[in-house]
Amino acid sequence: MRASRPAGSRPNLEDVAARAGVSRATASRVVNGLSTVDPTLRAKVQKAVDELGYAPNQAARSLMTRRTDAVALLVSEPEVRVFSDPHFSGIIRGVSQEINAAGLQLVLLMAQSPQDVHRVERFLTAAPVDGVLLISEHAVDDPLQGWLARSGMPFVVGGRPLQSDLPASYVDFENFEGAKVAAQHLASIGRSVIGTVAAPQDMSAGIDRLAGFKKGLGRSFRSGRVEFGDFTQRSGDAATTALLERVPDLDGLFAASDLMALGAISALRRAGRRVPEDVAVVGFDDNEFALTADPPLTTVRQDPVLQGRLMVRLYLAQHRPDLELQRVDDIPDVHGLDHLIMPVTLVVRESA
């Protein structure tokens, strides 16, 4: 006869099996999510779990399933940008929403220096997580993407990887189309000397937005009207100052991010140029600063929260088919896909 369980102790798997009237092995298979159990027995075990308030031992479950139910969000970007740019906070928020909905644990990892990269690689080698969601926009020289591919660790990238031979799933936005529409809008409102504060060219978003801007202007594009920033407000200010020195009759400006657009407006004001009367300005992101800018910023809207959510859903669809994704009307179905490129829209406000 099995000894009675001490009062106040946690229910164990034997208690669940006894309550359900099944073997311990059957109870274990149900608790660990294995599908080889008769539906009637599965219902009995689940009823016993609910009645007893049983919670599986996570360490033992990991040994059985070889899963930790933890996913790492690995951010390979400068810390100052991650915590100052609303784009990143939006991605993190979306990732967290979907990870929580799936009942998984999120682990945040930051990597900036070569020492950080080695530390992260050592951490992931110990297999404390089942997969990785990688935010690494500077994809040309980021060693983490290649390391993840070689390691066999399941991963999904936020942004289109530049390495064409990288076997990575990703979620991105129509950066080319958004920048093209921005340039065409500036031309449509009568601006003829149009320049840009472009994003870094070691990342797909920067390359695509500059290419889209060129396409939007067509024969009106001039390479001498291009300056580069690093997505910060300060870089937008510095780039616009340099652009004005070279192109004093500038009357239209596309900045490849809203923060750079805010810096551009500061530089234009300091130079005595009014926005939009003298120079019309268009940004890219439609982050929280765009609506409160002075004047409110015309910009290309993308949704980083949606990007974060889709990164998780793409990972789950590919690597956790045991977890059923809840259908949401405004979120596309990701099953059978290896990447998604989401549409963007132009939001016209007072700056252009």
Residue pairs with C-beta under 8 A, 6 or more apart in sequence:
2 14
2 18
5 11
5 12
5 15
10 54
10 55
11 52
11 53
11 54
12 54
13 24
13 27
13 28
13 31
13 54
13 56
14 24
15 48
15 52
15 54
16 27
16 31
16 45
16 48
16 49
16 52
16 54
17 23
17 24
17 26
17 27
17 45
17 48
19 48
19 51
19 52
20 26
20 27
20 41
20 44
20 45
20 47
20 48
21 44
22 41
22 44
22 45
26 37
26 41
26 45
27 45
27 48
28 64
29 36
29 37
30 37
30 41
30 42
30 45
30 46
30 49
31 45
31 49
31 54
31 56
31 61
32 56
32 61
32 64
32 65
33 65
33 322
35 322
37 45
48 54
58 68
58 69
61 67
62 68
62 69
67 130
68 105
68 127
68 128
68 129
68 130
69 103
69 104
69 105
69 130
70 104
70 105
70 106
70 107
70 128
70 129
70 130
71 99
71 104
71 105
71 106
71 107
71 129
71 130
71 131
71 132
71 133
71 312
71 315
72 106
72 107
72 108
72 109
72 124
72 129
72 131
72 132
72 133
73 92
73 95
73 106
73 107
73 108
73 109
73 132
73 133
73 135
74 109
74 111
74 120
74 132
74 133
74 134
74 135
74 136
74 144
75 82
75 88
75 108
75 109
75 110
75 111
75 135
75 136
76 111
76 112
76 117
76 134
76 135
76 136
76 138
76 142
76 144
77 88
77 112
77 135
77 136
77 137
77 138
78 112
79 110
79 112
80 232
81 88
81 230
81 231
81 232
82 88
82 110
83 89
84 232
84 259
85 231
85 232
85 257
85 259
85 287
86 285
86 287
86 288
86 289
86 304
87 257
87 285
87 287
87 304
88 135
88 304
89 304
90 287
90 303
90 304
90 305
90 307
90 308
91 135
91 158
91 304
91 305
91 307
91 308
91 311
92 108
92 308
93 305
93 308
94 304
94 305
94 306
94 307
94 308
94 309
94 310
94 311
94 312
95 106
95 133
95 308
95 309
95 311
95 312
96 106
96 308
97 305
97 308
97 309
98 308
98 309
98 312
98 313
98 316
99 105
99 106
99 312
100 106
101 326
102 312
102 316
102 320
102 323
103 323
107 128
107 129
109 120
109 123
110 116
111 117
111 119
111 120
111 144
117 143
117 144
117 147
120 144
121 144
121 147
124 132
124 151
124 153
125 151
130 154
130 319
130 320
131 153
131 154
131 155
131 156
131 315
131 319
132 148
132 153
132 154
132 155
132 156
133 155
133 156
133 158
133 311
133 312
133 315
134 144
134 145
134 148
134 155
134 156
134 157
134 158
135 157
135 158
135 159
136 142
136 144
136 145
136 157
136 158
136 159
137 158
137 159
137 203
137 204
137 205
138 200
138 202
138 203
139 145
139 157
139 159
139 161
139 162
139 163
139 202
139 203
139 204
140 162
140 202
140 203
141 202
145 157
145 161
145 163
145 166
145 168
146 163
146 166
148 155
148 168
149 155
149 166
149 167
149 168
154 315
154 318
154 319
155 168
155 169
155 315
156 168
156 169
156 170
156 171
156 311
156 312
156 314
156 315
156 318
157 168
157 169
157 170
157 171
157 311
158 170
158 171
158 172
158 307
158 308
158 311
159 170
159 171
159 172
159 203
159 204
159 205
160 170
160 172
160 204
160 205
160 208
160 339
160 341
161 168
161 170
161 204
162 202
162 203
162 204
162 207
169 314
169 315
169 318
169 337
169 338
169 339
170 339
170 340
171 307
171 310
171 311
171 314
171 339
171 340
171 341
171 342
172 204
172 205
172 307
172 339
172 340
172 341
172 342
173 205
173 302
173 307
173 341
173 342
173 343
173 344
174 341
174 342
174 343
174 344
175 204
175 205
175 208
175 209
175 212
175 344
176 208
176 209
176 211
176 212
176 215
177 212
177 343
177 344
178 209
178 212
178 284
178 300
178 302
178 344
178 346
179 208
179 209
179 210
179 211
179 212
179 213
179 216
179 254
179 256
179 284
179 300
180 212
180 213
180 215
180 216
181 212
181 216
181 300
181 346
182 212
182 213
182 216
182 254
182 282
182 284
182 300
182 346
183 194
183 196
183 212
183 213
183 214
183 215
183 216
183 217
183 254
184 216
184 217
185 282
185 298
185 346
185 348
185 352
186 194
186 252
186 253
186 254
186 280
186 282
186 352
187 194
187 216
187 217
187 220
187 252
189 280
189 352
191 251
191 252
191 280
192 220
192 251
192 252
193 225
193 247
193 249
193 250
193 251
193 252
194 217
194 220
194 225
194 250
194 251
194 252
194 253
194 254
195 222
195 225
195 226
195 227
195 243
195 247
195 250
195 252
195 253
195 254
196 210
196 213
196 225
196 226
196 227
196 253
196 254
196 255
196 256
197 227
197 228
197 229
197 235
197 236
197 239
197 240
197 243
197 253
197 254
197 255
197 256
197 260
197 261
197 263
197 264
198 206
198 209
198 210
198 213
198 226
198 227
198 228
198 229
198 256
199 205
199 206
199 209
199 210
199 228
199 229
199 230
199 231
199 256
199 257
199 260
200 206
200 228
200 230
200 231
201 207
201 210
201 228
205 256
206 256
209 256
209 284
210 226
210 256
213 221
213 254
214 221
224 246
224 247
225 243
225 246
225 247
225 250
227 239
227 240
227 242
227 243
228 235
228 239
229 235
229 236
229 238
229 239
229 255
229 256
229 257
229 260
229 263
231 256
231 257
231 259
231 260
232 259
232 260
232 263
233 259
233 260
233 262
233 263
233 266
234 263
235 260
235 263
236 255
236 257
236 259
236 260
236 261
236 262
236 263
236 264
236 267
237 263
237 264
237 266
237 267
238 263
238 267
239 260
239 263
239 264
240 253
240 263
240 264
240 267
240 268
241 267
241 270
241 271
243 250
243 253
244 250
244 267
244 268
244 271
244 273
250 273
250 279
251 278
251 279
251 280
252 279
252 280
252 281
252 352
253 261
253 264
253 268
253 279
253 280
253 281
253 282
254 281
254 282
254 283
254 284
255 261
255 263
255 264
255 281
255 282
255 283
255 284
256 284
257 283
257 284
257 285
258 283
258 284
258 285
258 286
258 287
258 289
258 290
258 293
258 297
258 299
259 285
259 287
259 289
260 283
261 281
261 282
261 283
261 284
261 290
261 293
261 297
261 299
261 351
262 283
262 289
262 293
262 297
264 281
265 275
265 281
265 293
265 294
265 351
268 274
268 275
268 278
268 279
268 281
269 275
273 279
275 281
275 295
275 351
276 295
276 350
276 351
276 352
280 298
280 351
280 352
281 297
281 298
281 351
281 352
282 297
282 298
282 299
282 300
282 346
282 351
282 352
283 290
283 297
283 298
283 299
283 300
283 351
284 299
284 300
284 302
285 299
285 300
285 301
285 302
286 299
286 300
286 301
286 302
286 347
289 297
290 296
290 297
290 299
290 347
290 349
291 297
291 349
293 351
295 349
295 350
295 351
296 349
296 350
296 351
297 349
297 351
298 346
298 347
298 348
298 349
298 350
298 351
298 352
299 346
299 347
299 349
300 344
300 345
300 346
300 347
301 344
301 345
301 346
301 347
302 342
302 344
303 342
306 331
306 342
307 342
309 331
310 331
310 332
310 334
310 340
310 342
313 325
313 331
313 334
314 334
314 337
314 339
314 340
316 323
316 325
317 325
317 334
317 335
317 336
317 337
318 338
325 334
325 335
327 333
332 340
334 340
